[in-house]
Amino acid sequence: MKMHTCGTCGGELEHIGDELHCKFCGNVFSATESETDAYAELSQAFYLRQNAQFDAAKKIYESVLKRYPEADLAEVFWGLFLCEQQVLFEEDGNGEKFPSFYGISDVKTEDSAYLKKVKGLFSTLPKAREEAYLAESKKIEDAKRLYNRIAVTTEPYDIFICFKSTAADGAGKTKDYEIAQNIYNEFIREYNVFFSERTLETLTTREYEPNIYRGLYTAKVMLLLCSKSEYIESQWVKNEWSRYLAFNAHREKSVIPVFIDGFRAESLPAALRSYQGVKADINLMKRLSEVVKGIVKPVDKLAELERKQKEELEKFMNRQMAEMERLKETAATAAPAVQGGAAATVSSLLLRAGQEADSGDYEKAAEYYNKVLDASPTSAEAWLGLFFCANGTTEKKGLQFQENCGGVEEFKNNLAKNLN
C-alpha cells in the first residue's frame, strides 16, 4: 500500500527521486519502504488517529513496534505520543497547523516516555523533521498551559453555538451566522454561552484552541446551525461537533440541530441523526428556550452578580470594621483622659460633626472632627469620622452597605485607597 500522506502530520507527500518528502513537516520516506506492510499499518493508524480513535491507533503502533523492526521508529513513537496527548494537528485558514484536543493529558510533554524516544532518534532524522517534532510538541504544551489557566479563571459554559460563519464563496456572512447571533443575544441573559464571534474576538490565534476546548468540554448543550450539508461537513464546524460527540461518551451532553431553510434531518451526518432538531421559524427562540431549560437551569445573571457582590462586600466590610474596632481600642488605651470642660467640648464637637455628616455636609463635619483632634489628638471617634467623611459616608451608612449593593464598587475602591 503506497503512502500518499505523511503518517506524522497528514501533509501531502512529494515524490523526489527514490524518496517521498512531506511538504509540511519535512519527513522523508523511502518510496520503496512506503509500499511495505509496516507503512500500510502506519497509514491505518494515522487514519484512526485523525478520527480521534486514539486507543485503536495506539494498538496498531504498538503492534508495528513488535512486528516490523525496519519501521520508521520515530514516526511510531510520535504517533504514540499524539495518542497519549489525545491531540490532532489541524490546519487553520492560513495553512498553519494547530493542536486540537480531545482530552487534556496529565502527562507533560517533556515527561512523555514516547517523546523522549523520538528525541533519542533525532541523530537519524533529517533536521527539518527534528524541528517539526520539537515545534509541534511545544505547541501542545503551550496550549495545555493556557487551558489550565483558563479552566481556573473561566466559568463552565452552558451552551456552545456551532455554525459556519463565512459563506463558501467568500460572499459575506452565512444565514447560519445571523441566526446564531440572534440566539446568542437571547440566551446570554440567562446562560454562559460560547459564541466564537464574541468569545474569541479579543484573543490571539494561539489562545483559540484552549478556549474552544473549554467550551466544548464544559457546555451541556450544543446548538448546531444547519442550512447546508457542506457547512456541517466543513473543517472547523465538523471539528467542533465531532469533538463534542467524543466528549458525550463521558458526560451528559445534548446536540440540538437547528434546521434552516428547509434543511432535513436525513441530510445530517449519520453521527448526528439521533438528535432531535428544531426548525428555524418564527417560534425558534421559544422552542429552543423550552428545550434548553429542560437541560440547563437558567440563572438570573444580574441577580447572581449582585449576590456575589454582596458576599464579597460583606467579607470586605467585616474585615474593615474589625480593623476600625482595633484602632478604636488602641487609641482609647493610648489616649490621655480628657476631663472637665475639655471633655464637654470634645463631646459637643463630636455631636456636631455627626449631625453635619448625617445631613451630607462632610466638609463641615470634617472641620468639627479636626477641632476634636486639636483638643484630643488620639480621639478614635474623630479619626474614624474623618475616614468616613473622606469616603462621602458615615459609619452608620457604611455598615448599611452590607445590605445594599448601590455604589459598592466605588465605596470599596475609595475605602481601599484611603486605607493604603
Salt bridges, closest charged atoms under 4 A:
GLU12 OE2 - LYS23 NZ 3.62
GLU19 OE1 - HIS21 NE2 3.05
GLU35 OE2 - LYS2 NZ 3.55
GLU41 OE2 - ARG67 NH1 2.93
ASP72 OD2 - ARG129 NH2 2.56
GLU96 OE2 - LYS139 NZ 3.39
GLU130 OE2 - LYS127 NZ 3.52
ASP142 OD2 - LYS138 NZ 2.76
ASP142 OD1 - ARG145 NH1 3.35
GLU197 OE1 - LYS173 NZ 3.48
GLU209 OE2 - ARG243 NH2 2.56
GLU233 OE1 - LYS238 NZ 3.63
ASP261 OD1 - LYS175 NZ 2.81
GLU266 OE2 - ARG264 NE 2.59
ASP281 OD1 - ARG287 NH2 2.93
GLU304 OE2 - ARG307 NH2 2.58
GLU311 OE2 - ARG307 NH1 2.48
GLU312 OE2 - LYS412 NZ 2.97
GLU323 OE2 - ARG326 NH2 2.63
GLU325 OE2 - LYS328 NZ 3.87
GLU356 OE2 - ARG352 NH2 3.57
GLU367 OE1 - LYS364 NZ 3.64
GLU395 OE2 - LYS328 NZ 3.50
GLU409 OE2 - LYS412 NZ 3.97
